[in-house]
C-alpha cells in the first residue's frame, strides 16, 4: 500500500462503513445564542489546572521553530511594548545552540464561565516565524483549549487550533480524563493536530481496528465521496499527503538574505527537499516530497513521565499582556487567477496579533468550529449558547488525467490528487490549505464569491460561487461540479476562453464536459472567463442564458497549444445546438474513416473484408447522414424558419438512432477506444438534439 492509498476517498468510505461516526458538518437549524461572560482564573488554582492538562508536544523532524518566550525580543515603539518580527526571527536563531531551541515555553490562560462549573485551560504556543504552503508570516500563535468541568474534574472537549478560523479545528469531545493531551505540531505552520489514542506520535483521522480516531468532528454528507471523512484539518503529511512548502520572500528576495537577519541562513528554514520557489515552477505535481517524521518531543518540566527530548516551562500569559503588538512588514502570497486574456495575480496577506486581543482569549467557546460539539456543551452548560448556522464552501479536489479507454488525446478520467493545494475566496484575505484533498472554508459571508484553487505543478482553477443567506441549513455550498474540482497538471493544461460580451443573449452559466470524464466545470458566467482544461480531452462547452436557452460548442484542443479554443460569440438556441451536432457527428465520422484507412493498409486488421467492412462503412454513412441533416437544421434555424428547422432536427434524432444500431453492428470491428468514444458522443448528441428540438429560441 502506498502512502496515499490509505486515505483514498473511496477507500475511506469502505473503511468507516457502518461505524456511525458521521453527521452533517456545519448543519444546525438552531438559532445563534450568545455565551455567558467568563472571568479569568488566577493564582494557584489556575496553575494547578494548567499543570494537570499541560500537553506533550510532538514536532516534525524538520521543524525549525519551537515554542519559545517572546519577551527577550521586546522593544519600545511609540510608547508601547512590541515584538518586532525581524528581532524575534533573528534573535531566536542567534540563541539557538547546537540544535537546542532557546527558552522552551508554553503560556497558559484559564477562564471560567460565570455561574457555571465549566472552565477552560488555554495553552498558547509562540513561534518566531511561520513558513507554510499557504503563506508565511512573522510570529505565530497556536492554542489548545481544554474545556473542563470543575465539579467532576473531567475534561469535556479539546479544541486544537488549525490554520485560521476559516479552517475547521481539530476537536475531540469527551476525552479520557486520565490521558494527558498530546499535540502533533505541523511542520512550519504549527497547526495543532490532536493525538488521544495509543498511536502517540501520529494523527488518526478514522477508527482503525480497536483504535478510535483522534477527532470527533463530523463529516460532509452532501458530497458522496466525502460522506464519512471527518471535517478537520488534521495533519496531512501524517496521512500520506504530499505538501510542498514555499520559500518566504520580501521585496523580491528570499527573506533570509535580508540585512536585518544576519543570524538566519537558508539552512534555518524548512529544508529545501520540501520547498518550492513558486507553485508554477513545476510542470506537474511533485511526487518525491517526504511525509512526516517525528522529531523532538516537548513535555512540561513537572510532568515526570517518559523521558522527553525537551522540557518546557509553563508560564501564565498574564506576564505577556503588557506587549501591545507583534509587528513586522507584511509578507504576501500570490495566487494565479484564470482570466480571459491573461491570468491575473491576486495578492494575499496574512497578519498576526496578540492573543489577548482576540475574542477567543476571553471566550474560548468562540473557537469551537464543530457545531455538534458546541451543541453538546450547550446542552450540558447554560453558559454556552447553541450553535449558529455556519456558511461553508466545500470542494473535493481531484486530478484530470488521460483515460486509457479513450482514443489518444480524446478522453479523460479523474483520480484522487496526492498533493495538497490551497484554496482562496477572493473576498477574504485568508487562504486555506486542503486536507485529504478537501477544501473547506468556514464563516463565509452570504453573497457572490470567487473561489480559486492553486497547487504545486497544476494550473489554477477559479469559479464563481453563490453562498445563500440560510447558511448550512441546506448543507454547505459546493464548489465545482457536485462538489468536485478537477485540477490539471501544468504540462497538460490549455486554456478554454469564453467571452459572453459577444453573445446574442444574456449568458448566465458556463459548463465544460469531457466525453469520458463527464462534466468538469459548471459555474456562473457574467464576464469573459477562462478555464484550464487537459489538452488530452474532447470537450463539449455549454452556455446557458437568462431565458434558460442552451448553446453548445465542440472543442478538441491541440495538446501542445496554449489556448484550446476562444469562443468569442457564444450563441444559444436551435442554431447553436444544431451546429454542435454537425461538429460532433463529423468528428466521429472522420475518426471512423481514419480507422478504415488504417485497416486498408493493414491486411491483418479485423476491418478487412466482408461483413466487417460493411458494418464499419454503414456506421460511416449513418454519421454522414446525421451531418447533412444537422447542417440543414442549422441553416433553417439561422434563416428563421422554425418549422423546417424542427423537421430537420427530428430527422437528426431519427438518424442518431440508426447510428446507435450501426455502432453495435461495427463494435467488434472497431478499435475499443473508438467504439467507446462513439457511444459517448452518441449520448451527447442525443441529449443536444433533444435540447435543440425543445428550444424556443432559433
Secondary structure as the mmCIF struct_conf table of DSSP 4:
data_model
#
loop_
_struct_conf.conf_type_id
_struct_conf.id
_struct_conf.beg_label_comp_id
_struct_conf.beg_label_asym_id
_struct_conf.beg_label_seq_id
_struct_conf.end_label_comp_id
_struct_conf.end_label_asym_id
_struct_conf.end_label_seq_id
TURN_TY1_P TURN_TY1_P1 UNK A 3 UNK A 4
HELX_RH_3T_P HELX_RH_3T_P1 UNK A 5 UNK A 7
HELX_RH_AL_P HELX_RH_AL_P1 UNK A 9 UNK A 16
TURN_TY1_P TURN_TY1_P2 UNK A 17 UNK A 18
STRN STRN1 UNK A 24 UNK A 24
TURN_TY1_P TURN_TY1_P3 UNK A 25 UNK A 26
BEND BEND1 UNK A 30 UNK A 30
HELX_LH_PP_P HELX_LH_PP_P1 UNK A 31 UNK A 32
HELX_LH_PP_P HELX_LH_PP_P2 UNK A 34 UNK A 37
STRN STRN2 UNK A 38 UNK A 41
HELX_RH_AL_P HELX_RH_AL_P2 UNK A 43 UNK A 53
HELX_LH_PP_P HELX_LH_PP_P3 UNK A 54 UNK A 55
STRN STRN3 UNK A 56 UNK A 60
TURN_TY1_P TURN_TY1_P4 UNK A 61 UNK A 62
STRN STRN4 UNK A 68 UNK A 68
HELX_RH_3T_P HELX_RH_3T_P2 UNK A 70 UNK A 73
STRN STRN5 UNK A 74 UNK A 77
TURN_TY1_P TURN_TY1_P5 UNK A 78 UNK A 79
STRN STRN6 UNK A 80 UNK A 84
HELX_RH_AL_P HELX_RH_AL_P3 UNK A 85 UNK A 95
STRN STRN7 UNK A 97 UNK A 97
TURN_TY1_P TURN_TY1_P6 UNK A 98 UNK A 99
STRN STRN8 UNK A 100 UNK A 100
HELX_LH_PP_P HELX_LH_PP_P4 UNK A 101 UNK A 101
BEND BEND2 UNK A 102 UNK A 103
STRN STRN9 UNK A 104 UNK A 104
STRN STRN10 UNK A 105 UNK A 113
TURN_TY1_P TURN_TY1_P7 UNK A 114 UNK A 115
BEND BEND3 UNK A 116 UNK A 117
STRN STRN11 UNK A 118 UNK A 131
BEND BEND4 UNK A 133 UNK A 134
STRN STRN12 UNK A 136 UNK A 149
TURN_TY1_P TURN_TY1_P8 UNK A 150 UNK A 153
STRN STRN13 UNK A 154 UNK A 160
BEND BEND5 UNK A 163 UNK A 164
TURN_TY1_P TURN_TY1_P9 UNK A 165 UNK A 166
BEND BEND6 UNK A 167 UNK A 167
HELX_LH_PP_P HELX_LH_PP_P5 UNK A 168 UNK A 169
STRN STRN14 UNK A 170 UNK A 173
BEND BEND7 UNK A 174 UNK A 174
TURN_TY1_P TURN_TY1_P10 UNK A 177 UNK A 178
BEND BEND8 UNK A 179 UNK A 179
HELX_LH_PP_P HELX_LH_PP_P6 UNK A 180 UNK A 181
STRN STRN15 UNK A 182 UNK A 185
HELX_LH_PP_P HELX_LH_PP_P7 UNK A 186 UNK A 186
TURN_TY1_P TURN_TY1_P11 UNK A 187 UNK A 189
STRN STRN16 UNK A 192 UNK A 195
BEND BEND9 UNK A 197 UNK A 198
TURN_TY1_P TURN_TY1_P12 UNK A 200 UNK A 201
BEND BEND10 UNK A 202 UNK A 202
BEND BEND11 UNK A 206 UNK A 206
STRN STRN17 UNK A 208 UNK A 208
TURN_TY1_P TURN_TY1_P13 UNK A 209 UNK A 210
STRN STRN18 UNK A 211 UNK A 211
HELX_LH_PP_P HELX_LH_PP_P8 UNK A 212 UNK A 213
BEND BEND12 UNK A 214 UNK A 214
STRN STRN19 UNK A 219 UNK A 219
TURN_TY1_P TURN_TY1_P14 UNK A 221 UNK A 222
BEND BEND13 UNK A 223 UNK A 223
HELX_RH_3T_P HELX_RH_3T_P3 UNK A 224 UNK A 226
TURN_TY1_P TURN_TY1_P15 UNK A 227 UNK A 228
BEND BEND14 UNK A 229 UNK A 229
STRN STRN20 UNK A 230 UNK A 230
BEND BEND15 UNK A 232 UNK A 232
HELX_RH_3T_P HELX_RH_3T_P4 UNK A 236 UNK A 239
TURN_TY1_P TURN_TY1_P16 UNK A 240 UNK A 240
STRN STRN21 UNK A 242 UNK A 242
STRN STRN22 UNK A 245 UNK A 246
STRN STRN23 UNK A 249 UNK A 250
TURN_TY1_P TURN_TY1_P17 UNK A 251 UNK A 252
STRN STRN24 UNK A 253 UNK A 254
HELX_RH_3T_P HELX_RH_3T_P5 UNK A 255 UNK A 257
TURN_TY1_P TURN_TY1_P18 UNK A 259 UNK A 260
TURN_TY1_P TURN_TY1_P19 UNK A 262 UNK A 263
HELX_RH_3T_P HELX_RH_3T_P6 UNK A 266 UNK A 268
BEND BEND16 UNK A 269 UNK A 270
HELX_RH_3T_P HELX_RH_3T_P7 UNK A 272 UNK A 274
STRN STRN25 UNK A 275 UNK A 276
BEND BEND17 UNK A 277 UNK A 277
HELX_RH_3T_P HELX_RH_3T_P8 UNK A 279 UNK A 281
BEND BEND18 UNK A 283 UNK A 284
BEND BEND19 UNK A 287 UNK A 287
STRN STRN26 UNK A 294 UNK A 300
TURN_TY1_P TURN_TY1_P20 UNK A 301 UNK A 302
BEND BEND20 UNK A 305 UNK A 306
BEND BEND21 UNK A 309 UNK A 309
STRN STRN27 UNK A 310 UNK A 316
HELX_RH_3T_P HELX_RH_3T_P9 UNK A 317 UNK A 320
TURN_TY1_P TURN_TY1_P21 UNK A 321 UNK A 322
STRN STRN28 UNK A 323 UNK A 327
STRN STRN29 UNK A 332 UNK A 337
BEND BEND22 UNK A 340 UNK A 342
STRN STRN30 UNK A 344 UNK A 349
HELX_RH_3T_P HELX_RH_3T_P10 UNK A 355 UNK A 357
BEND BEND23 UNK A 358 UNK A 358
HELX_RH_AL_P HELX_RH_AL_P4 UNK A 359 UNK A 362
HELX_RH_3T_P HELX_RH_3T_P11 UNK A 364 UNK A 367
HELX_RH_AL_P HELX_RH_AL_P5 UNK A 371 UNK A 380
TURN_TY1_P TURN_TY1_P22 UNK A 382 UNK A 383
BEND BEND24 UNK A 384 UNK A 384
HELX_LH_PP_P HELX_LH_PP_P9 UNK A 385 UNK A 389
STRN STRN31 UNK A 393 UNK A 402
TURN_TY1_P TURN_TY1_P23 UNK A 404 UNK A 405
BEND BEND25 UNK A 406 UNK A 406
HELX_LH_PP_P HELX_LH_PP_P10 UNK A 407 UNK A 407
TURN_TY1_P TURN_TY1_P24 UNK A 408 UNK A 409
BEND BEND26 UNK A 410 UNK A 410
STRN STRN32 UNK A 412 UNK A 416
BEND BEND27 UNK A 418 UNK A 418
STRN STRN33 UNK A 419 UNK A 419
STRN STRN34 UNK A 422 UNK A 425
TURN_TY1_P TURN_TY1_P25 UNK A 426 UNK A 427
BEND BEND28 UNK A 428 UNK A 429
STRN STRN35 UNK A 432 UNK A 433
STRN STRN36 UNK A 435 UNK A 435
TURN_TY1_P TURN_TY1_P26 UNK A 436 UNK A 437
STRN STRN37 UNK A 438 UNK A 441
BEND BEND29 UNK A 443 UNK A 443
HELX_LH_PP_P HELX_LH_PP_P11 UNK A 444 UNK A 445
BEND BEND30 UNK A 446 UNK A 446
STRN STRN38 UNK A 447 UNK A 455
TURN_TY1_P TURN_TY1_P27 UNK A 456 UNK A 457
STRN STRN39 UNK A 458 UNK A 467
TURN_TY1_P TURN_TY1_P28 UNK A 469 UNK A 470
HELX_RH_3T_P HELX_RH_3T_P12 UNK A 471 UNK A 474
HELX_LH_PP_P HELX_LH_PP_P12 UNK A 476 UNK A 476
STRN STRN40 UNK A 477 UNK A 478
HELX_LH_PP_P HELX_LH_PP_P13 UNK A 479 UNK A 479
TURN_TY1_P TURN_TY1_P29 UNK A 480 UNK A 480
STRN STRN41 UNK A 481 UNK A 481
TURN_TY1_P TURN_TY1_P30 UNK A 482 UNK A 483
STRN STRN42 UNK A 484 UNK A 487
STRN STRN43 UNK A 489 UNK A 489
HELX_RH_3T_P HELX_RH_3T_P13 UNK A 490 UNK A 492
STRN STRN44 UNK A 493 UNK A 498
HELX_RH_3T_P HELX_RH_3T_P14 UNK A 500 UNK A 502
BEND BEND31 UNK A 504 UNK A 505
STRN STRN45 UNK A 507 UNK A 514
TURN_TY1_P TURN_TY1_P31 UNK A 515 UNK A 517
STRN STRN46 UNK A 518 UNK A 524
BEND BEND32 UNK A 526 UNK A 527
STRN STRN47 UNK A 529 UNK A 534
TURN_TY1_P TURN_TY1_P32 UNK A 535 UNK A 536
STRN STRN48 UNK A 539 UNK A 545
TURN_TY1_P TURN_TY1_P33 UNK A 546 UNK A 547
STRN STRN49 UNK A 550 UNK A 555
TURN_TY1_P TURN_TY1_P34 UNK A 559 UNK A 560
BEND BEND33 UNK A 562 UNK A 562
STRN STRN50 UNK A 563 UNK A 567
BEND BEND34 UNK A 568 UNK A 569
BEND BEND35 UNK A 573 UNK A 573
HELX_RH_AL_P HELX_RH_AL_P6 UNK A 574 UNK A 600
TURN_TY1_P TURN_TY1_P35 UNK A 601 UNK A 601
TURN_TY1_P TURN_TY1_P36 UNK A 603 UNK A 604
BEND BEND36 UNK A 605 UNK A 605
TURN_TY1_P TURN_TY1_P37 UNK A 606 UNK A 607
BEND BEND37 UNK A 608 UNK A 609
HELX_RH_AL_P HELX_RH_AL_P7 UNK A 610 UNK A 638
TURN_TY1_P TURN_TY1_P38 UNK A 639 UNK A 640
HELX_RH_AL_P HELX_RH_AL_P8 UNK A 642 UNK A 666
TURN_TY1_P TURN_TY1_P39 UNK A 667 UNK A 669
BEND BEND38 UNK A 670 UNK A 670
HELX_RH_AL_P HELX_RH_AL_P9 UNK A 672 UNK A 694
BEND BEND39 UNK A 696 UNK A 696
#
